[in-house]
Amino acid sequence: MSSSVIKTVGYDPARRILDVEFHNEHVYRYDDVDNATFAEFMAAESKGRYFNEHIQHGYEYERLL
């Protein structure tokens, strides 16, 4: 992934779960992320900016690592 902040992402559309791994090795799981939001995230010119503005505080999450 081309981002200075985000290393990798994984998405399970059936469960609507988004996993985000950051370059600092922390991994967070975001619940109830719809397909449209994930598609917009992947299409965003700046993944970090989109994440900060639309995902980080908009969904329940837990830290996995």
Protein Blocks (a to p, Z undefined) as FASTA:
>chain_A
ZZfkbmbdcddfknopacdddfkopacddehiafklmmmmmmpmblmlmmmmmmmmmpcc
ddfZZ
